[in-house]
Amino acid sequence: ISERGHCTLEGAELCFPQLLNTSCRKSTRPRSQAMTIFILMSSISVLTVALNLLVIISISHFRKLQTPTNLLLLSLAVSDFLVGFLLMPGEVFRIVEACWLLGDLMCALYYYVGFVIISASVGNMVLISVDRYVAICDPLRYPSKITPTRVKIYVCLCWICSVFFNCLLLKDHLTQSGRQKTCFGQCLFVISYVEGAVDLVFNFICPISVIIALYVRVFVVAVSQARAMHSHVMTVQPGATSVTVKKSELKAARTLGIVIVIFLLCFCPYYFPSLTGQDILSTASSTASVVWLLYFNSCLNPVIYAFFYPWFRKSVKLIVTLQILQPDSCEANIL
């Protein structure tokens, strides 16, 4: 009787109690701690979905907002929405339960979808930086260079490239899913040094270099223009706009600094293993905080790119009060 009870007790701690010798064990953390983690991470997931959904509805509904720049913000919001809707809930379940119950193929697809969404999100940020570069550094030719049709083509190419690039990068994991796992109920994903290096170059080093180079150039041009305007006005009205110009310079520096620093803070920890020549091992216990920091950037993106726009606050008010259900509300002058 005692042996039978012992087996039952052990089985209750396994992901698959019927597989006593080959099943992984469930999480042993206290219930209160597990509940706290679940509530916190679920809240971040819901917030990410809600914020990005507001951006998606705003730009999709109001025609005045469907500018080339906002179409890029729409694509970014879609990728960030998918992070909150698909990837974050999966991580919540894996961290709290420490069991993967959907099988090896779904495990491989889960990571593949994650790589595609993150790559598309990074690509969208690069496109936004290019858009801002042309708008500020070459404003006269901006309307002819950056048109809604071209932006839609670039966005489609961004997503298509993300799909095919990650399919080639992770083809062995998709065709031989579950080869690294040590027990049933484990979703283990190991990226070799070569795969990690390729991912590092195309999903981190190149995008970071482009974003920093373009934003530095944008900042230099913006500051030079502000100083030129300051000098011109000072010759007409000495002392009239000194404070205004200084505020605009600080605002430009602060906004560009937030974009670059937040992006680096969220993405750098994930790529540190590749930078140091280690294999990237993705399990619920080893990289939970790093993965969540990476995903948390999707929650911050709508704050950085959308909440600084006055039209977003106006559109949110119309959405929350259900005024978008009124006839011809899509023609409202949000700008």
Summary of the structure (lengths in Angstrom):
residues: 335
radius of gyration: 24.1
end to end distance: 75.3
largest distance: 97.7
contacts: 1010
relative contact order: 0.13
helix: 76%
strand: 3%
